[in-house]
Amino acid sequence: MDDKLALNSREAASALGISLPTFYELSNRADFPCIRVGRRVLVPIDGLRAWLLKEAGKHD
């Protein structure tokens, strides 16, 4: 299945261009779109895009 709905921690960190420890810090923010499934952290792709647009708008 090529159409992923969510990224795992490593994929999300890579997509954002940040380190894995920095991603885990970010994933603990209340406004960051992630889902915890057991010990895994998944980031919905649509939620990540929306979050990025919102964050970019804060810095205009």
mmCIF file of the N, C-alpha and C atoms, coordinates in Angstrom:
data_MODEL
# 
_entry.id   MODEL 
# 
loop_
_atom_site.group_PDB 
_atom_site.id 
_atom_site.type_symbol 
_atom_site.label_atom_id 
_atom_site.label_alt_id 
_atom_site.label_comp_id 
_atom_site.label_asym_id 
_atom_site.label_entity_id 
_atom_site.label_seq_id 
_atom_site.pdbx_PDB_ins_code 
_atom_site.Cartn_x 
_atom_site.Cartn_y 
_atom_site.Cartn_z 
_atom_site.occupancy 
_atom_site.B_iso_or_equiv 
_atom_site.pdbx_formal_charge 
_atom_site.auth_seq_id 
_atom_site.auth_comp_id 
_atom_site.auth_asym_id 
_atom_site.auth_atom_id 
_atom_site.pdbx_PDB_model_num 
ATOM 1   N N  . MET A 1 1  ? 0.846  -1.185 0.000  1.00 0.00 ? 1  MET A N  1 
ATOM 2   C CA . MET A 1 1  ? 0.000  0.000  0.000  1.00 0.00 ? 1  MET A CA 1 
ATOM 3   C C  . MET A 1 1  ? 0.885  1.239  0.000  1.00 0.00 ? 1  MET A C  1 
ATOM 4   N N  . ASP A 1 2  ? 0.852  1.990  -1.055 1.00 0.00 ? 2  ASP A N  1 
ATOM 5   C CA . ASP A 1 2  ? 1.690  3.173  -1.181 1.00 0.00 ? 2  ASP A CA 1 
ATOM 6   C C  . ASP A 1 2  ? 1.083  4.401  -0.517 1.00 0.00 ? 2  ASP A C  1 
ATOM 7   N N  . ASP A 1 3  ? -0.213 4.417  -0.351 1.00 0.00 ? 3  ASP A N  1 
ATOM 8   C CA . ASP A 1 3  ? -0.901 5.588  0.199  1.00 0.00 ? 3  ASP A CA 1 
ATOM 9   C C  . ASP A 1 3  ? -0.988 5.487  1.712  1.00 0.00 ? 3  ASP A C  1 
ATOM 10  N N  . LYS A 1 4  ? 0.112  5.795  2.376  1.00 0.00 ? 4  LYS A N  1 
ATOM 11  C CA . LYS A 1 4  ? 0.146  5.727  3.837  1.00 0.00 ? 4  LYS A CA 1 
ATOM 12  C C  . LYS A 1 4  ? -0.755 6.806  4.417  1.00 0.00 ? 4  LYS A C  1 
ATOM 13  N N  . LEU A 1 5  ? -1.410 6.480  5.502  1.00 0.00 ? 5  LEU A N  1 
ATOM 14  C CA . LEU A 1 5  ? -2.244 7.440  6.214  1.00 0.00 ? 5  LEU A CA 1 
ATOM 15  C C  . LEU A 1 5  ? -1.474 8.114  7.336  1.00 0.00 ? 5  LEU A C  1 
ATOM 16  N N  . ALA A 1 6  ? -0.414 7.427  7.799  1.00 0.00 ? 6  ALA A N  1 
ATOM 17  C CA . ALA A 1 6  ? 0.357  7.954  8.925  1.00 0.00 ? 6  ALA A CA 1 
ATOM 18  C C  . ALA A 1 6  ? 1.824  7.559  8.782  1.00 0.00 ? 6  ALA A C  1 
ATOM 19  N N  . LEU A 1 7  ? 2.672  8.345  9.436  1.00 0.00 ? 7  LEU A N  1 
ATOM 20  C CA . LEU A 1 7  ? 4.109  8.086  9.451  1.00 0.00 ? 7  LEU A CA 1 
ATOM 21  C C  . LEU A 1 7  ? 4.504  7.590  10.844 1.00 0.00 ? 7  LEU A C  1 
ATOM 22  N N  . ASN A 1 8  ? 5.496  6.706  10.878 1.00 0.00 ? 8  ASN A N  1 
ATOM 23  C CA . ASN A 1 8  ? 6.023  6.337  12.185 1.00 0.00 ? 8  ASN A CA 1 
ATOM 24  C C  . ASN A 1 8  ? 7.017  7.412  12.634 1.00 0.00 ? 8  ASN A C  1 
ATOM 25  N N  . SER A 1 9  ? 7.573  7.248  13.802 1.00 0.00 ? 9  SER A N  1 
ATOM 26  C CA . SER A 1 9  ? 8.440  8.281  14.383 1.00 0.00 ? 9  SER A CA 1 
ATOM 27  C C  . SER A 1 9  ? 9.625  8.622  13.489 1.00 0.00 ? 9  SER A C  1 
ATOM 28  N N  . ARG A 1 10 ? 10.309 7.611  12.999 1.00 0.00 ? 10 ARG A N  1 
ATOM 29  C CA . ARG A 1 10 ? 11.493 7.858  12.154 1.00 0.00 ? 10 ARG A CA 1 
ATOM 30  C C  . ARG A 1 10 ? 11.112 8.555  10.853 1.00 0.00 ? 10 ARG A C  1 
ATOM 31  N N  . GLU A 1 11 ? 10.016 8.101  10.234 1.00 0.00 ? 11 GLU A N  1 
ATOM 32  C CA . GLU A 1 11 ? 9.569  8.710  8.988  1.00 0.00 ? 11 GLU A CA 1 
ATOM 33  C C  . GLU A 1 11 ? 9.163  10.171 9.203  1.00 0.00 ? 11 GLU A C  1 
ATOM 34  N N  . ALA A 1 12 ? 8.451  10.431 10.292 1.00 0.00 ? 12 ALA A N  1 
ATOM 35  C CA . ALA A 1 12 ? 8.013  11.800 10.578 1.00 0.00 ? 12 ALA A CA 1 
ATOM 36  C C  . ALA A 1 12 ? 9.217  12.699 10.855 1.00 0.00 ? 12 ALA A C  1 
ATOM 37  N N  . ALA A 1 13 ? 10.174 12.215 11.636 1.00 0.00 ? 13 ALA A N  1 
ATOM 38  C CA . ALA A 1 13 ? 11.375 13.008 11.926 1.00 0.00 ? 13 ALA A CA 1 
ATOM 39  C C  . ALA A 1 13 ? 12.119 13.317 10.634 1.00 0.00 ? 13 ALA A C  1 
ATOM 40  N N  . SER A 1 14 ? 12.256 12.316 9.778  1.00 0.00 ? 14 SER A N  1 
ATOM 41  C CA . SER A 1 14 ? 12.941 12.512 8.506  1.00 0.00 ? 14 SER A CA 1 
ATOM 42  C C  . SER A 1 14 ? 12.187 13.508 7.624  1.00 0.00 ? 14 SER A C  1 
ATOM 43  N N  . ALA A 1 15 ? 10.861 13.388 7.560  1.00 0.00 ? 15 ALA A N  1 
ATOM 44  C CA . ALA A 1 15 ? 10.055 14.293 6.746  1.00 0.00 ? 15 ALA A CA 1 
ATOM 45  C C  . ALA A 1 15 ? 10.169 15.735 7.228  1.00 0.00 ? 15 ALA A C  1 
ATOM 46  N N  . LEU A 1 16 ? 10.307 15.909 8.544  1.00 0.00 ? 16 LEU A N  1 
ATOM 47  C CA . LEU A 1 16 ? 10.437 17.246 9.112  1.00 0.00 ? 16 LEU A CA 1 
ATOM 48  C C  . LEU A 1 16 ? 11.879 17.753 9.106  1.00 0.00 ? 16 LEU A C  1 
ATOM 49  N N  . GLY A 1 17 ? 12.819 16.859 8.838  1.00 0.00 ? 17 GLY A N  1 
ATOM 50  C CA . GLY A 1 17 ? 14.233 17.250 8.826  1.00 0.00 ? 17 GLY A CA 1 
ATOM 51  C C  . GLY A 1 17 ? 14.787 17.493 10.221 1.00 0.00 ? 17 GLY A C  1 
ATOM 52  N N  . ILE A 1 18 ? 14.286 16.734 11.204 1.00 0.00 ? 18 ILE A N  1 
ATOM 53  C CA . ILE A 1 18 ? 14.742 16.883 12.588 1.00 0.00 ? 18 ILE A CA 1 
ATOM 54  C C  . ILE A 1 18 ? 15.232 15.538 13.110 1.00 0.00 ? 18 ILE A C  1 
ATOM 55  N N  . SER A 1 19 ? 15.936 15.581 14.219 1.00 0.00 ? 19 SER A N  1 
ATOM 56  C CA . SER A 1 19 ? 16.430 14.341 14.818 1.00 0.00 ? 19 SER A CA 1 
ATOM 57  C C  . SER A 1 19 ? 15.286 13.602 15.513 1.00 0.00 ? 19 SER A C  1 
ATOM 58  N N  . LEU A 1 20 ? 15.478 12.328 15.754 1.00 0.00 ? 20 LEU A N  1 
ATOM 59  C CA . LEU A 1 20 ? 14.470 11.532 16.436 1.00 0.00 ? 20 LEU A CA 1 
ATOM 60  C C  . LEU A 1 20 ? 14.213 12.040 17.862 1.00 0.00 ? 20 LEU A C  1 
ATOM 61  N N  . PRO A 1 21 ? 15.254 12.382 18.644 1.00 0.00 ? 21 PRO A N  1 
ATOM 62  C CA . PRO A 1 21 ? 14.976 12.944 19.973 1.00 0.00 ? 21 PRO A CA 1 
ATOM 63  C C  . PRO A 1 21 ? 14.167 14.253 19.910 1.00 0.00 ? 21 PRO A C  1 
ATOM 64  N N  . THR A 1 22 ? 14.452 15.092 18.922 1.00 0.00 ? 22 THR A N  1 
ATOM 65  C CA . THR A 1 22 ? 13.686 16.333 18.765 1.00 0.00 ? 22 THR A CA 1 
ATOM 66  C C  . THR A 1 22 ? 12.248 16.013 18.388 1.00 0.00 ? 22 THR A C  1 
ATOM 67  N N  . PHE A 1 23 ? 12.053 15.002 17.549 1.00 0.00 ? 23 PHE A N  1 
ATOM 68  C CA . PHE A 1 23 ? 10.694 14.587 17.205 1.00 0.00 ? 23 PHE A CA 1 
ATOM 69  C C  . PHE A 1 23 ? 9.943  14.152 18.454 1.00 0.00 ? 23 PHE A C  1 
ATOM 70  N N  . TYR A 1 24 ? 10.573 13.367 19.316 1.00 0.00 ? 24 TYR A N  1 
ATOM 71  C CA . TYR A 1 24 ? 9.877  12.900 20.518 1.00 0.00 ? 24 TYR A CA 1 
ATOM 72  C C  . TYR A 1 24 ? 9.508  14.072 21.431 1.00 0.00 ? 24 TYR A C  1 
ATOM 73  N N  . GLU A 1 25 ? 10.358 15.084 21.505 1.00 0.00 ? 25 GLU A N  1 
ATOM 74  C CA . GLU A 1 25 ? 10.002 16.288 22.267 1.00 0.00 ? 25 GLU A CA 1 
ATOM 75  C C  . GLU A 1 25 ? 8.773  16.950 21.645 1.00 0.00 ? 25 GLU A C  1 
ATOM 76  N N  . LEU A 1 26 ? 8.778  17.072 20.338 1.00 0.00 ? 26 LEU A N  1 
ATOM 77  C CA . LEU A 1 26 ? 7.667  17.680 19.621 1.00 0.00 ? 26 LEU A CA 1 
ATOM 78  C C  . LEU A 1 26 ? 6.378  16.874 19.815 1.00 0.00 ? 26 LEU A C  1 
ATOM 79  N N  . SER A 1 27 ? 6.499  15.556 19.816 1.00 0.00 ? 27 SER A N  1 
ATOM 80  C CA . SER A 1 27 ? 5.315  14.701 19.939 1.00 0.00 ? 27 SER A CA 1 
ATOM 81  C C  . SER A 1 27 ? 4.657  14.820 21.310 1.00 0.00 ? 27 SER A C  1 
ATOM 82  N N  . ASN A 1 28 ? 5.359  15.383 22.277 1.00 0.00 ? 28 ASN A N  1 
ATOM 83  C CA . ASN A 1 28 ? 4.782  15.588 23.602 1.00 0.00 ? 28 ASN A CA 1 
ATOM 84  C C  . ASN A 1 28 ? 4.025  16.901 23.717 1.00 0.00 ? 28 ASN A C  1 
ATOM 85  N N  . ARG A 1 29 ? 4.084  17.731 22.686 1.00 0.00 ? 29 ARG A N  1 
ATOM 86  C CA . ARG A 1 29 ? 3.318  18.984 22.691 1.00 0.00 ? 29 ARG A CA 1 
ATOM 87  C C  . ARG A 1 29 ? 1.835  18.672 22.501 1.00 0.00 ? 29 ARG A C  1 
ATOM 88  N N  . ALA A 1 30 ? 0.995  19.391 23.214 1.00 0.00 ? 30 ALA A N  1 
ATOM 89  C CA . ALA A 1 30 ? -0.453 19.158 23.139 1.00 0.00 ? 30 ALA A CA 1 
ATOM 90  C C  . ALA A 1 30 ? -1.012 19.461 21.758 1.00 0.00 ? 30 ALA A C  1 
ATOM 91  N N  . ASP A 1 31 ? -0.380 20.399 21.031 1.00 0.00 ? 31 ASP A N  1 
ATOM 92  C CA . ASP A 1 31 ? -0.917 20.788 19.726 1.00 0.00 ? 31 ASP A CA 1 
ATOM 93  C C  . ASP A 1 31 ? -0.355 19.978 18.559 1.00 0.00 ? 31 ASP A C  1 
ATOM 94  N N  . PHE A 1 32 ? 0.536  19.036 18.842 1.00 0.00 ? 32 PHE A N  1 
ATOM 95  C CA . PHE A 1 32 ? 1.134  18.250 17.764 1.00 0.00 ? 32 PHE A CA 1 
ATOM 96  C C  . PHE A 1 32 ? 0.251  17.042 17.454 1.00 0.00 ? 32 PHE A C  1 
ATOM 97  N N  . PRO A 1 33 ? -0.063 16.819 16.170 1.00 0.00 ? 33 PRO A N  1 
ATOM 98  C CA . PRO A 1 33 ? -0.987 15.745 15.796 1.00 0.00 ? 33 PRO A CA 1 
ATOM 99  C C  . PRO A 1 33 ? -0.333 14.367 15.775 1.00 0.00 ? 33 PRO A C  1 
ATOM 100 N N  . CYS A 1 34 ? -0.456 13.654 16.856 1.00 0.00 ? 34 CYS A N  1 
ATOM 101 C CA . CYS A 1 34 ? 0.068  12.294 16.859 1.00 0.00 ? 34 CYS A CA 1 
ATOM 102 C C  . CYS A 1 34 ? -0.885 11.382 17.619 1.00 0.00 ? 34 CYS A C  1 
ATOM 103 N N  . ILE A 1 35 ? -0.768 10.112 17.321 1.00 0.00 ? 35 ILE A N  1 
ATOM 104 C CA . ILE A 1 35 ? -1.591 9.083  17.942 1.00 0.00 ? 35 ILE A CA 1 
ATOM 105 C C  . ILE A 1 35 ? -0.648 8.087  18.584 1.00 0.00 ? 35 ILE A C  1 
ATOM 106 N N  . ARG A 1 36 ? -0.899 7.745  19.813 1.00 0.00 ? 36 ARG A N  1 
ATOM 107 C CA . ARG A 1 36 ? -0.076 6.749  20.496 1.00 0.00 ? 36 ARG A CA 1 
ATOM 108 C C  . ARG A 1 36 ? -0.818 5.416  20.468 1.00 0.00 ? 36 ARG A C  1 
ATOM 109 N N  . VAL A 1 37 ? -0.134 4.409  19.932 1.00 0.00 ? 37 VAL A N  1 
ATOM 110 C CA . VAL A 1 37 ? -0.673 3.059  19.856 1.00 0.00 ? 37 VAL A CA 1 
ATOM 111 C C  . VAL A 1 37 ? 0.323  2.171  20.590 1.00 0.00 ? 37 VAL A C  1 
ATOM 112 N N  . GLY A 1 38 ? 0.007  1.863  21.828 1.00 0.00 ? 38 GLY A N  1 
ATOM 113 C CA . GLY A 1 38 ? 0.985  1.163  22.653 1.00 0.00 ? 38 GLY A CA 1 
ATOM 114 C C  . GLY A 1 38 ? 2.175  2.089  22.857 1.00 0.00 ? 38 GLY A C  1 
ATOM 115 N N  . ARG A 1 39 ? 3.351  1.606  22.516 1.00 0.00 ? 39 ARG A N  1 
ATOM 116 C CA . ARG A 1 39 ? 4.563  2.422  22.642 1.00 0.00 ? 39 ARG A CA 1 
ATOM 117 C C  . ARG A 1 39 ? 4.891  3.178  21.359 1.00 0.00 ? 39 ARG A C  1 
ATOM 118 N N  . ARG A 1 40 ? 4.126  2.912  20.296 1.00 0.00 ? 40 ARG A N  1 
ATOM 119 C CA . ARG A 1 40 ? 4.391  3.558  19.009 1.00 0.00 ? 40 ARG A CA 1 
ATOM 120 C C  . ARG A 1 40 ? 3.738  4.923  18.942 1.00 0.00 ? 40 ARG A C  1 
ATOM 121 N N  . VAL A 1 41 ? 4.379  5.811  18.205 1.00 0.00 ? 41 VAL A N  1 
ATOM 122 C CA . VAL A 1 41 ? 3.820  7.131  17.930 1.00 0.00 ? 41 VAL A CA 1 
ATOM 123 C C  . VAL A 1 41 ? 3.611  7.207  16.423 1.00 0.00 ? 41 VAL A C  1 
ATOM 124 N N  . LEU A 1 42 ? 2.366  7.460  16.024 1.00 0.00 ? 42 LEU A N  1 
ATOM 125 C CA . LEU A 1 42 ? 2.031  7.599  14.617 1.00 0.00 ? 42 LEU A CA 1 
ATOM 126 C C  . LEU A 1 42 ? 1.563  9.021  14.366 1.00 0.00 ? 42 LEU A C  1 
ATOM 127 N N  . VAL A 1 43 ? 1.943  9.556  13.224 1.00 0.00 ? 43 VAL A N  1 
ATOM 128 C CA . VAL A 1 43 ? 1.572  10.927 12.866 1.00 0.00 ? 43 VAL A CA 1 
ATOM 129 C C  . VAL A 1 43 ? 0.744  10.882 11.588 1.00 0.00 ? 43 VAL A C  1 
ATOM 130 N N  . PRO A 1 44 ? -0.555 11.213 11.687 1.00 0.00 ? 44 PRO A N  1 
ATOM 131 C CA . PRO A 1 44 ? -1.380 11.248 10.474 1.00 0.00 ? 44 PRO A CA 1 
ATOM 132 C C  . PRO A 1 44 ? -0.835 12.289 9.489  1.00 0.00 ? 44 PRO A C  1 
ATOM 133 N N  . ILE A 1 45 ? -0.677 11.904 8.252  1.00 0.00 ? 45 ILE A N  1 
ATOM 134 C CA . ILE A 1 45 ? -0.076 12.787 7.248  1.00 0.00 ? 45 ILE A CA 1 
ATOM 135 C C  . ILE A 1 45 ? -0.895 14.060 7.071  1.00 0.00 ? 45 ILE A C  1 
ATOM 136 N N  . ASP A 1 46 ? -2.217 13.935 6.990  1.00 0.00 ? 46 ASP A N  1 
ATOM 137 C CA . ASP A 1 46 ? -3.062 15.128 6.827  1.00 0.00 ? 46 ASP A CA 1 
ATOM 138 C C  . ASP A 1 46 ? -2.944 16.047 8.041  1.00 0.00 ? 46 ASP A C  1 
ATOM 139 N N  . GLY A 1 47 ? -2.897 15.469 9.232  1.00 0.00 ? 47 GLY A N  1 
ATOM 140 C CA . GLY A 1 47 ? -2.749 16.265 10.450 1.00 0.00 ? 47 GLY A CA 1 
ATOM 141 C C  . GLY A 1 47 ? -1.414 16.978 10.494 1.00 0.00 ? 47 GLY A C  1 
ATOM 142 N N  . LEU A 1 48 ? -0.363 16.306 10.038 1.00 0.00 ? 48 LEU A N  1 
ATOM 143 C CA . LEU A 1 48 ? 0.962  16.914 10.014 1.00 0.00 ? 48 LEU A CA 1 
ATOM 144 C C  . LEU A 1 48 ? 0.996  18.100 9.051  1.00 0.00 ? 48 LEU A C  1 
ATOM 145 N N  . ARG A 1 49 ? 0.407  17.930 7.871  1.00 0.00 ? 49 ARG A N  1 
ATOM 146 C CA . ARG A 1 49 ? 0.353  19.040 6.905  1.00 0.00 ? 49 ARG A CA 1 
ATOM 147 C C  . ARG A 1 49 ? -0.399 20.238 7.480  1.00 0.00 ? 49 ARG A C  1 
ATOM 148 N N  . ALA A 1 50 ? -1.545 19.979 8.115  1.00 0.00 ? 50 ALA A N  1 
ATOM 149 C CA . ALA A 1 50 ? -2.344 21.066 8.698  1.00 0.00 ? 50 ALA A CA 1 
ATOM 150 C C  . ALA A 1 50 ? -1.572 21.747 9.820  1.00 0.00 ? 50 ALA A C  1 
ATOM 151 N N  . TRP A 1 51 ? -0.886 20.974 10.644 1.00 0.00 ? 51 TRP A N  1 
ATOM 152 C CA . TRP A 1 51 ? -0.101 21.530 11.758 1.00 0.00 ? 51 TRP A CA 1 
ATOM 153 C C  . TRP A 1 51 ? 1.026  22.405 11.224 1.00 0.00 ? 51 TRP A C  1 
ATOM 154 N N  . LEU A 1 52 ? 1.706  21.942 10.178 1.00 0.00 ? 52 LEU A N  1 
ATOM 155 C CA . LEU A 1 52 ? 2.795  22.721 9.585  1.00 0.00 ? 52 LEU A CA 1 
ATOM 156 C C  . LEU A 1 52 ? 2.295  24.055 9.042  1.00 0.00 ? 52 LEU A C  1 
ATOM 157 N N  . LEU A 1 53 ? 1.159  24.040 8.359  1.00 0.00 ? 53 LEU A N  1 
ATOM 158 C CA . LEU A 1 53 ? 0.597  25.288 7.829  1.00 0.00 ? 53 LEU A CA 1 
ATOM 159 C C  . LEU A 1 53 ? 0.238  26.250 8.958  1.00 0.00 ? 53 LEU A C  1 
ATOM 160 N N  . LYS A 1 54 ? -0.338 25.717 10.034 1.00 0.00 ? 54 LYS A N  1 
ATOM 161 C CA . LYS A 1 54 ? -0.693 26.549 11.182 1.00 0.00 ? 54 LYS A CA 1 
ATOM 162 C C  . LYS A 1 54 ? 0.560  27.136 11.827 1.00 0.00 ? 54 LYS A C  1 
ATOM 163 N N  . GLU A 1 55 ? 1.579  26.320 11.998 1.00 0.00 ? 55 GLU A N  1 
ATOM 164 C CA . GLU A 1 55 ? 2.834  26.792 12.609 1.00 0.00 ? 55 GLU A CA 1 
ATOM 165 C C  . GLU A 1 55 ? 3.515  27.832 11.723 1.00 0.00 ? 55 GLU A C  1 
ATOM 166 N N  . ALA A 1 56 ? 3.488  27.610 10.408 1.00 0.00 ? 56 ALA A N  1 
ATOM 167 C CA . ALA A 1 56 ? 4.112  28.564 9.486  1.00 0.00 ? 56 ALA A CA 1 
ATOM 168 C C  . ALA A 1 56 ? 3.391  29.902 9.554  1.00 0.00 ? 56 ALA A C  1 
ATOM 169 N N  . GLY A 1 57 ? 2.069  29.889 9.735  1.00 0.00 ? 57 GLY A N  1 
ATOM 170 C CA . GLY A 1 57 ? 1.305  31.117 9.835  1.00 0.00 ? 57 GLY A CA 1 
ATOM 171 C C  . GLY A 1 57 ? 1.608  31.921 11.081 1.00 0.00 ? 57 GLY A C  1 
ATOM 172 N N  . LYS A 1 58 ? 2.069  31.268 12.142 1.00 0.00 ? 58 LYS A N  1 
ATOM 173 C CA . LYS A 1 58 ? 2.418  31.945 13.387 1.00 0.00 ? 58 LYS A CA 1 
ATOM 174 C C  . LYS A 1 58 ? 3.656  32.808 13.222 1.00 0.00 ? 58 LYS A C  1 
ATOM 175 N N  . HIS A 1 59 ? 4.473  32.493 12.232 1.00 0.00 ? 59 HIS A N  1 
ATOM 176 C CA . HIS A 1 59 ? 5.777  33.154 12.071 1.00 0.00 ? 59 HIS A CA 1 
ATOM 177 C C  . HIS A 1 59 ? 5.815  34.109 10.899 1.00 0.00 ? 59 HIS A C  1 
ATOM 178 N N  . ASP A 1 60 ? 4.638  34.473 10.380 1.00 0.00 ? 60 ASP A N  1 
ATOM 179 C CA . ASP A 1 60 ? 4.599  35.425 9.255  1.00 0.00 ? 60 ASP A CA 1 
ATOM 180 C C  . ASP A 1 60 ? 4.797  36.841 9.732  1.00 0.00 ? 60 ASP A C  1 
# 
